[in-house]
Amino acid sequence: MIWTQIIFGGLGRRGFEAVVAGLVLAAASALVAGSLMVIEGGRYALTQAERNDRPEIVQMRSRFNRALFETPRSGNLPPLTLPVYEPLIEPDQLSSAAGDGTIVARQSLFRNVVSGDRFLNVYIFGIDPIAEAQVSNFSLTRGRFLRPDDGAVAVLDEASARALGVDLDETFPVRKADGEDLVLTVVGIIGKLELRDAPPRTVEAPAQDSSFVSSGVFVTLHTSEAIFGRTTLTDALVVARTPTNAPSLANDLREAFRLEPGVFVTERYSQFSRKVHDFVLTLGLFTLIGTATALLAGLFAANLLHDVYAGRRRHYATLIALGVSPARVALAGLSLGLAVACAGTITAVLMAIFFRPTEFALPSLMADLGAIEPRFDLSVAAAMAAIALGAVALGITPTWRRLLRHPMAKALSENG
């Protein structure tokens, strides 16, 4: 009880000023919190766009294999396995040109089986399981995914499994380049497949609901090399260390394969940077406005708290004259400021959270990122706490310096 009297005793009309300071701090902080939440929502949208577009990835592919357009639809023909792209990418040459980039090597093949008036087309992808999992999404429903040391095993999506009539731990044949069949054992079933930079869909195959291949059989590169009979790649992805390194990496790859006109190199960073350029500028403007608003709000709240502390100099000087240690008096003054600042900040945060819009359209000309959702996270909470603490520190400093540097009689005077 005595400590409460020391902190809040003798406020008088200054108590009303303290309440006003808390309300003003709450209103200003709510405005700042709202702007910061919009800024964080914009940053999150930009991060999601970068995660979806992956501008650090450079795609390499060969010419499309025209033989896929001529696959038979009927007749009694032997099974056939064709490359989707012409095999023109030498692994050693690619590794030398990629430098410190991460190579996601692929052999994209096409399995065609014709029997009577029926045919069954299935795409087969030879991949590096570890590297491919970093760029593509495989959601397994049963079994396991491929391992680098796997042999004649395969993982396939549910649509391809139904088309082939196989299930987990069952087998199916694939015709190799030498005319023999390689029997593959199913070790995993994929429920959802998102293959990064999948080949375009040119022939009918299971679960083809888009213009790109969305189903297939996945084996290790060693297995696909045994099927295809060669180590040359049909396509590959090279992941640069940072998105800004992608253009220079693409130039190095083009230079390395300049003598092979059938190899095409595509980088997305230039297009991505153009797409989000105006969004980044708008977000930077909002950040600048939010920072200025936060500083003005903190300075205004500090000025109001300074008036409150200025009216309590006599109270603090009396406590020191009565023998209360200056540290305890400073703690009492700090507690008063923190109480006002915390009440205002908590009110502001609750207002910003409960009255925030569900979405906010950040102005942009080319960035098709949609409406952003304001987000309250640790950075917003830290900014709000910094404003409150800064206002208290700036408000109490002049009063405390006056108490310590001027004679006690002057501090106890009415004009002190």
N, C-alpha and C positions, 0 to 999 in steps of 0.2 A: 504493500500500500504506500509506504513512504517513497519507494522508488517511482511509483506512478505519479505521486505528487511532485517529485523533483522534475520529472520529464514534462508533465502537462500542466503543472501548477502555475497560476498567474498568467495564463494566456490572455484572458479578457477578450478584447476586441481582436487581438492577434489570433485568437482561435478561429474566428470567422475567416481571417486572411489565410490561415492554414487550410481550412476547408476549401476555400476558393482555389488555393494553389493546387490542392489535390484534384479538384474537378477540372481545372485547366490542364493539368498534367494528364488526366485521364482522356480528355477530349483530344489533346494534341497527340498523345501516344496511340490512341485508337486510329487516328488518321495515319500516323507513321506505320502502325502495324498493318493496316490495310494495304498501304502502298508496298511494304516489304513482302507481304504475302503474295501480291500480284507479281512482284519481281521474282520471288522464289518459284512461283508457278511457271513463269516464263522460262527460267533456267532449267526447270525440270522438263518442260516440253522440248527445249532445245537438246537436252541430254538424251531424251527418248528418241528424238529424230536422228541424232547421231548414232544411237544404238541400233536403230532400225535400218538406216541407210548404209552404215558401216563405210564411211568415206575413206578409211585407211586401207580398204581392200582394192587390189588391182586384179582384174580378171584377164586371163589369157585363154584363148581358144583357137582351134584351127578351123579351117574351112568346114562347113557342114557337109556331111557325106551324102552326095546325091543318090546313092544307092538306096537310102531309106525311102525315097519317094517311089521307088520301083519295086518295093516288097510285094510279093504275090498275095492274093486274097483267097485263092482257091487252087485245088489240085493236090496231088500226092507228091509232095516235095520233101526232101530231107530238111531237118532243122538247120537254122542258119544263125550265126552270131556276127553282127556287124558293128563297127565303131560308129558312134553318133557323129563325131567329128573325125576328120582325117588325122591319123597319128603323126604329127609333125613336130612335137615338142620333146626335145631330148632332155632327160632329167639332169644330166651333168651340166649342160649348157644353161639350163634354167637355174640350177643351184649357184653357178658362178655369177650369173647376172643379178640374182636376187639379193646378194650380199647378206645383211643382217635381217632381212625380211623372213617371215615365216611362210613356208611353202605348203599349200594344201593341194597335193597332187591328186589327179583323178584319171581314171580310164573309164570313159562313159561308153557303154556297149548296149547293143540292142539285140534281143533274142526273139527270133521269128520262127514259129512252128505252124505249118499249114497241113491240115488233114481234111481231105474232102472239100466241103464247102465251108469249113470252119478254120479260123486262124487264131493264134494266141500270141500277142506281142507283149513282151516284158522288158523293161529297161534294167540293165545290170550296171552297177557303179562299183569300180574298184577304188577304194579310198584308204587313206591313212586314218584309222579310227580316232586317234588322239587329236590330230590336227583338224580333222573334219568336224569333230564335236565342238570346236571353238568358233566355228562360223555357221554351222547348221544346227537345227533343232530336231532331235529324235526323242519322241516320248514313247517309251516302251510300255506295253501293257502286259506282256508275258516274256519270260526268258531273260536273256542278257544281251548286251551290245557286243560288238566285235572287239577283239583284242589284237594287238600287233602281231602276236605269234600264232594266231589262228591259222588253220589249214583250210580244208575244203568244207567250210561252214558258211552260212549266210544268215542275214537278218533282212526281213522284208515286211512291208506294210500289210495291213489286213486285207485290202482290196487285191493285192497281188497274190496273197496266200489263198484267198477264195478262188481267184482265177486259175491258179495252178493246182488247186485241190489238195493243198498240204497244210499241215499244222505243226506245232512245236515238236521237235525231235523227229520229224519225218524228212524224207529226202525227195529230190527231184533232179533230173539230168539237165546239163547244159552242154551243147555241142561246142567243142573246142576247134581251134583253127586247123588242127591236124585231122579232123574228121571223127575223132573219138569223143565219147561223152565223159564229162566230169560230173560225178554225183555230189551234190551239195546237201548238207544236213542243216535244217532250220534250227537255229539256236535262240532266236528272238523274234517277236512280233511287234511291229511299230504301230501305235495307235494314231499318232499325229506326226506328220513329216513336213518339215520346212527346210528344203534343200536350197542353200544359198547359190544363186546364179545357176539355177537348173536349166538344162537345154530346152529349147522351144519344142512344143508338141507338134509334130508333123504327121504322126500316125496314131491310130487308135490303140489305147492301152488302158489298163484298169485305173479307175478313179481319176480320170483326166477331166477335171472340172475347171481348168484354166488353160491359158495359152502356153503354159510351161509344164514340164513334167512334174507330176505331184505324187508319183508312186514308183516303186522299183525294188530291186533286189540289191543288197549291199554286201560286198565281200571285201576282203583285204586286197591290197595292191598285189601281193604275191599270188593270190588266187586268180585275180583278173589277168595277170601276166601269163599264168599258165593257160587260161582260156584263150587269150588273144594271141599268145605265142610271141610277144615282143614287149619290151619295156618302155617303148615310146608312149608319152602321154597324149591324150586327146585334148584335155583342157586342165587348167590349174588356177588356183587363187594364190596371190601373194599378199600377205598382210604386212604392211609397213609398221614401223615402230610407233609412229604418230601419224595422224591424218595429213599434217603438213608435209610429210615426207613422201606421200603417195605420188605427186606429180613427178618428182625427180626419179623415184623408183620406176615409174612407168616409162620414162625416157630411157633409163638404163636397159630395161627389158626390150624396148623397141630397137635400141642400138644393137643389142646382142643378137636379135633375130631379124636384122634388117635384110639379110640375104634370103629369108624365107617369106615370100609374099603371102603365103597362106596362113600365117600366124597373126592374130589380131590382139592388140593390147588395149584395154579399156580401164580408165581410172574415173572414179566418181567424185573425187574431192573438189575439183573445179566446179562441177555442176552443183554439188552440195553447198559450197561456199557462196555461189551466186544465189542459190535458193534462199538461204537464211541470212544473207548479208543485211537486208533492210530490217529483218527481225532483230538481229544483233544490235544494230544501231538504235532501234526503238527501245530495246531492253536497256541499252547503255544510257539513253536519255532518261528513262524511268528510274534507273539506278541513281543517276545524278540528282534528279528531283527528290527522290526518296532520302538520299543522304543529306541534302540541304534542308529538307523538312525535318529530319531527325535532329540536326544541329540546332535549328531555330527553335524547335520544341524544347530541347534540353536547355537552351539558354533562357527561354522565356520562363520555364519552370524554375530554373536556378535564380532568376531575378525575383520571382515571387517568394521563394524560400528565403532569399537574402533579406527581404522586407520583414518576414516573420522573425528571423534570427536577430535582425537589428532592433526590433522591439523587445527582445528578451535579453539584451545585453545586461541590463540592470539586474535581472533575475539571476543570470549566471555569475555576475560579479558578486552578488550577495552571497550566493552559495560558496564561492571561493573565500570570501571574507569570513564566513562562518566556520571555515576549516575543512570544507569538502575538498578533496584532492582535485586538481585541475583535470586529471585523467577521467575521474568519475563524472565531472561536469561535462567534459567533452563527449563522454559516452552518452550522457543524458541528451545533449543537443543532437548528437548523431542519431539516437533512437527516435527522437521526434521527427527528424527529416526522413528517416527510413520508413517510419509509420505512414507519413503522408505520401511518400513516393511509392511504397508498396501498395497502398490502397488505390492510388491512382493508376498504377501499372496493371494491377489485377483487374480493375474495372475496365481498363482499355483492352486488355487481352480478351476478356469475356465478350465485350462488345464486338471486337473484330472477328471473333470466332463465330458467334451466333448470328451476326448480321452480314457475314461475308456472302457475296454472290456465289452461286454454284459454278459459274463460268464467267470468264472475262475475255473479250475479243481484243487482243493486243494488236494495234494497227501494224500492218505489214503489207507490202505490195505483191511480193512473189512467194513468200514462205507459206506453203499450204500446211500449216501446223494445226489449224483449227483453233477453236476457243480454248484458252488455258484455264486451269482450275487453280484458284489461289490456294497456297499451301502454307500451313503454319508448322515450322520445324525448329530445330535447335538454333539455327542462325537468327531467325526472327526473335526467338525468346532471348538470345544473348544480346541482340540489339536493344530490345526493350529494357533489359536489366542494365545495360550500359548507359542508356539515357537517364534512367532513374538514379543510378549511382553518381553519374556525372553531375546531375542537377543538385543532388544533396551536397556533393563535395564543393562545387562552386558556390553554393548558397551559404555554407557554414564557414568557409575559409576566411572571408573578410572579418566576420564577427570574432572568430577565435584568435586571429592575428591581433585584433584591436585589444582583446582582453589580455593577451600575453605581453604586448609591447607598451601599452599605455598605463599610467598610474591608476591604482585602484579607485582613487577619489574621482578621477575623470570618468571611469567606467560606471561609477555609481551615480553620477550626476544625471539630471534629466536629459541633458543634451548629449550625453556620452553615447 
